[in-house]
Amino acid sequence: MTYAYDLENGQRLIVQNDGGDTIVALSSDDEGQQQSQSTGFSTGKWSKAPELFRSRGNLVLRFESKDGAKYIRVRGSQIQSMHSEPDLENAEKLKLKKSDESVAMKPMEPMKPMKPMEPMQPLKPMGNMRPMEMRMGGMHMSMGASEKEAAKRFCTQCGNPVQKDDRFCASCGHALSGQK
């Protein structure tokens, strides 16, 4: 059995008994955005319809079951069980209406496997690209160099350019015998 009450702030209080559990939910349906929060309590199966009271700015739900009365307080967006019976003598009694809504969440649809990525295509030449060159310590890197520049050799020790036939680096004297 489900009951509902529309609050002044645009929220809706929904109370549902599911076996021995009571689910209390607050939902709001603003423009294009729906929010809902619910909390479950073990109250036992209801023996009569729940009652709703407004007392000192709080809402108090009262449930009757074979185990006696249980109380739940709703304050702002907080929903919590009360451990003792509240003073409801001067409280305003509000009318809960029967509802066919359900506070049970719909199960999410399982995730579908992702489609594999297409292999990357090689980049196309970008016309007359100016050569780029970078040197860090003994490391040298260049991109887009002409074939003449690509044939240049560099010292593996200091990174300075060396001639094709040099056996030693003119800058640091490092032996270049293994390079061609």
GUKE-253856 format. One record per residue (C-alpha): residue number from 0; x, y, z. Coordinates in Angstrom, 1 decimal, always signed. Each point is the difference from the previous one (the first is absolute). Layout:
GUKE-253856
+------+--------+--------+--------+
| guba |     c1 |     c2 |     c3 |
+------+--------+--------+--------+
|  NUM |      X |      Y |      Z |
...
+------+--------+--------+--------+
This chain:
GUKE-253856
+------+--------+--------+--------+
| guba |     c1 |     c2 |     c3 |
+------+--------+--------+--------+
|    0 |   +0.0 |   +0.0 |   +0.0 |
|    1 |   +1.3 |   +3.5 |   -0.9 |
|    2 |   -1.0 |   +3.4 |   +1.3 |
|    3 |   +1.1 |   +3.5 |   -1.2 |
|    4 |   -0.1 |   +3.6 |   +1.2 |
|    5 |   +1.0 |   +3.1 |   -2.0 |
|    6 |   +2.1 |   +2.4 |   +2.1 |
|    7 |   +0.0 |   +3.8 |   -0.5 |
|    8 |   +3.6 |   +0.1 |   -1.3 |
|    9 |   -0.8 |   -2.0 |   -3.1 |
|   10 |   +1.1 |   -3.3 |   +1.5 |
|   11 |   -2.2 |   -3.1 |   +0.2 |
|   12 |   +0.2 |   -2.3 |   +3.0 |
|   13 |   -0.7 |   -3.6 |   -0.9 |
|   14 |   -0.4 |   -2.8 |   +2.6 |
|   15 |   -0.2 |   -3.7 |   -1.0 |
|   16 |   -0.2 |   -3.2 |   +2.0 |
|   17 |   +1.8 |   -2.9 |   -1.6 |
|   18 |   -0.4 |   -3.1 |   +2.2 |
|   19 |   +1.6 |   +0.9 |   +3.4 |
|   20 |   +1.8 |   +3.1 |   -1.4 |
|   21 |   -1.2 |   +3.5 |   -0.4 |
|   22 |   +1.6 |   +2.2 |   -2.7 |
|   23 |   -0.3 |   +3.7 |   +0.4 |
|   24 |   +1.0 |   +2.2 |   -3.0 |
|   25 |   +0.2 |   +3.7 |   -0.8 |
|   26 |   -0.2 |   +0.8 |   -3.7 |
|   27 |   +0.0 |   +3.3 |   -1.9 |
|   28 |   -0.7 |   +0.5 |   -3.6 |
|   29 |   +1.5 |   +3.4 |   -1.0 |
|   30 |   +0.2 |   +1.1 |   -3.7 |
|   31 |   +1.9 |   -2.7 |   -1.8 |
|   32 |   +1.4 |   -1.5 |   +3.1 |
|   33 |   -1.3 |   -2.6 |   +2.3 |
|   34 |   +1.5 |   -0.8 |   +3.4 |
|   35 |   -0.9 |   -2.6 |   +2.5 |
|   36 |   +1.4 |   -1.4 |   +3.2 |
|   37 |   -1.4 |   -2.8 |   +2.0 |
|   38 |   +0.7 |   -1.8 |   +3.3 |
|   39 |   -1.2 |   -3.4 |   +1.2 |
|   40 |   -1.0 |   -0.9 |   +3.5 |
|   41 |   -1.0 |   -3.3 |   +1.6 |
|   42 |   -3.5 |   +0.8 |   +1.4 |
|   43 |   -1.8 |   -3.2 |   -0.6 |
|   44 |   -3.2 |   -0.4 |   -2.1 |
|   45 |   -2.3 |   +2.9 |   +0.6 |
|   46 |   -3.2 |   -0.9 |   +1.8 |
|   47 |   -1.7 |   +3.3 |   -1.0 |
|   48 |   +0.8 |   +2.9 |   -2.3 |
|   49 |   +2.9 |   +2.2 |   +1.0 |
|   50 |   -0.7 |   +3.5 |   +1.5 |
|   51 |   +1.9 |   +3.2 |   -0.8 |
|   52 |   +0.4 |   +2.9 |   +2.5 |
|   53 |   +1.7 |   +3.4 |   -0.2 |
|   54 |   +1.6 |   +0.9 |   +3.4 |
|   55 |   +2.4 |   +2.9 |   +0.6 |
|   56 |   +1.1 |   +0.1 |   -3.7 |
|   57 |   +0.5 |   -3.7 |   -0.3 |
|   58 |   -2.1 |   -2.6 |   -1.6 |
|   59 |   -0.6 |   -3.2 |   +2.0 |
|   60 |   -1.3 |   -3.2 |   -1.4 |
|   61 |   -1.7 |   -2.5 |   +2.3 |
|   62 |   -0.3 |   -3.7 |   -0.9 |
|   63 |   -1.9 |   -2.7 |   +1.8 |
|   64 |   +1.0 |   -3.6 |   -0.2 |
|   65 |   -0.4 |   -3.1 |   +2.2 |
|   66 |   +3.2 |   +1.2 |   +1.8 |
|   67 |   -1.6 |   +3.3 |   +0.9 |
|   68 |   +0.5 |   +3.6 |   -1.3 |
|   69 |   +3.1 |   +1.2 |   -1.8 |
|   70 |   +0.9 |   +3.6 |   -0.8 |
|   71 |   +2.0 |   +1.5 |   -2.8 |
|   72 |   +1.0 |   +3.7 |   -0.2 |
|   73 |   +0.5 |   +1.9 |   -3.2 |
|   74 |   +1.9 |   +3.3 |   +0.4 |
|   75 |   +1.0 |   +1.8 |   -3.1 |
|   76 |   +1.6 |   -2.8 |   -2.1 |
|   77 |   +0.8 |   -2.2 |   +3.0 |
|   78 |   -2.0 |   -3.1 |   +0.7 |
|   79 |   +0.7 |   -1.7 |   +3.3 |
|   80 |   -1.6 |   -2.5 |   +2.4 |
|   81 |   -1.0 |   +1.4 |   +3.4 |
|   82 |   +0.9 |   -2.1 |   +3.1 |
|   83 |   -2.7 |   +1.3 |   +2.2 |
|   84 |   -3.6 |   +1.1 |   -0.5 |
|   85 |   -0.2 |   +3.7 |   -0.8 |
|   86 |   -2.5 |   +2.5 |   +1.5 |
|   87 |   -2.7 |   +0.3 |   -2.6 |
|   88 |   -2.7 |   +1.5 |   +2.2 |
|   89 |   +0.2 |   +3.5 |   -1.7 |
|   90 |   +1.1 |   -1.4 |   -3.4 |
|   91 |   -1.9 |   +0.7 |   -3.2 |
|   92 |   -1.3 |   -3.2 |   -1.6 |
|   93 |   +0.6 |   -0.2 |   -3.8 |
|   94 |   -1.8 |   -2.2 |   -2.4 |
|   95 |   +2.0 |   -2.6 |   -1.8 |
|   96 |   -1.6 |   -1.1 |   -3.3 |
|   97 |   +0.1 |   -3.6 |   -1.4 |
|   98 |   +2.3 |   -0.1 |   -3.0 |
|   99 |   +0.9 |   -2.5 |   -2.7 |
|  100 |   +3.6 |   +1.3 |   -0.1 |
|  101 |   +2.8 |   -2.2 |   +0.9 |
|  102 |   +3.2 |   +1.2 |   +1.8 |
|  103 |   +1.9 |   -3.1 |   -1.1 |
|  104 |   +2.7 |   +1.0 |   -2.4 |
|  105 |   -0.2 |   -1.4 |   -3.5 |
|  106 |   +3.1 |   -2.2 |   -0.7 |
|  107 |   +2.5 |   +1.5 |   -2.3 |
|  108 |   +0.4 |   -1.3 |   -3.5 |
|  109 |   +3.2 |   -2.1 |   -0.2 |
|  110 |   +2.9 |   +1.8 |   -1.7 |
|  111 |   +0.5 |   -0.9 |   -3.7 |
|  112 |   +3.5 |   -0.9 |   -1.1 |
|  113 |   +1.9 |   +2.8 |   -1.7 |
|  114 |   +0.6 |   -0.1 |   -3.7 |
|  115 |   +3.7 |   -0.5 |   -0.7 |
|  116 |   +1.9 |   +3.0 |   -1.2 |
|  117 |   +0.8 |   +0.3 |   -3.6 |
|  118 |   +3.8 |   -0.3 |   -0.8 |
|  119 |   +1.7 |   +3.4 |   -0.3 |
|  120 |   +0.8 |   +1.1 |   -3.5 |
|  121 |   +3.5 |   +1.3 |   -0.8 |
|  122 |   +0.2 |   +3.7 |   -0.1 |
|  123 |   +0.1 |   +1.6 |   -3.4 |
|  124 |   +2.9 |   +2.3 |   -0.9 |
|  125 |   -0.8 |   +3.6 |   +0.8 |
|  126 |   +1.6 |   +1.7 |   -3.0 |
|  127 |   +3.1 |   +2.1 |   +0.6 |
|  128 |   +0.6 |   -0.6 |   +3.6 |
|  129 |   +3.0 |   +1.8 |   +1.5 |
|  130 |   +2.5 |   -2.3 |   +1.6 |
|  131 |   +0.0 |   -0.3 |   +3.8 |
|  132 |   +3.0 |   -0.8 |   +2.1 |
|  133 |   +0.5 |   -0.6 |   +3.7 |
|  134 |   +3.2 |   -0.5 |   +2.1 |
|  135 |   +0.2 |   -1.0 |   +3.6 |
|  136 |   +3.4 |   -0.8 |   +1.3 |
|  137 |   +1.4 |   -2.8 |   -2.2 |
|  138 |   -3.4 |   -0.7 |   -1.5 |
|  139 |   -1.1 |   +1.4 |   -3.3 |
|  140 |   -3.3 |   -0.3 |   -1.9 |
|  141 |   -1.2 |   +1.5 |   -3.2 |
|  142 |   -3.1 |   -0.3 |   -2.1 |
|  143 |   -0.9 |   +1.1 |   -3.5 |
|  144 |   +3.7 |   +0.4 |   -1.0 |
|  145 |   +0.9 |   -0.3 |   -3.7 |
|  146 |   +1.8 |   -3.1 |   -1.2 |
|  147 |   +3.3 |   +2.0 |   -0.1 |
|  148 |   -0.5 |   +1.1 |   +3.6 |
|  149 |   -1.2 |   -3.5 |   +1.1 |
|  150 |   +3.4 |   -1.4 |   -1.2 |
|  151 |   +1.8 |   +2.2 |   +2.5 |
|  152 |   +1.7 |   -1.8 |   +2.9 |
|  153 |   +0.3 |   +1.2 |   +3.6 |
|  154 |   +2.3 |   -0.9 |   +2.8 |
|  155 |   -1.5 |   -2.5 |   +2.4 |
|  156 |   +1.9 |   +1.6 |   +2.8 |
|  157 |   -0.7 |   +3.7 |   -0.4 |
|  158 |   -2.7 |   +0.2 |   -2.8 |
|  159 |   +2.0 |   +2.4 |   -2.2 |
|  160 |   -0.1 |   -0.6 |   -3.7 |
|  161 |   +2.9 |   -2.0 |   -1.5 |
|  162 |   +1.0 |   -0.6 |   -3.6 |
|  163 |   -0.7 |   -3.3 |   -1.7 |
|  164 |   +3.7 |   -0.9 |   -0.2 |
|  165 |   +1.0 |   +1.2 |   +3.5 |
|  166 |   +1.5 |   -2.6 |   +2.4 |
|  167 |   +0.0 |   +2.3 |   +3.0 |
|  168 |   -2.4 |   +2.8 |   +1.1 |
|  169 |   +1.5 |   +3.4 |   -0.6 |
|  170 |   -1.7 |   +1.4 |   +3.1 |
|  171 |   +0.7 |   -2.6 |   +2.7 |
|  172 |   +2.4 |   -2.4 |   -1.6 |
|  173 |   -2.2 |   -3.0 |   +0.4 |
|  174 |   +0.9 |   -3.0 |   -2.3 |
|  175 |   -2.7 |   -0.4 |   -2.7 |
|  176 |   +1.4 |   -3.2 |   -1.5 |
|  177 |   -3.2 |   -2.0 |   +0.4 |
|  178 |   -2.3 |   +2.6 |   -1.7 |
|  179 |   -0.7 |   +0.1 |   -3.7 |
+------+--------+--------+--------+
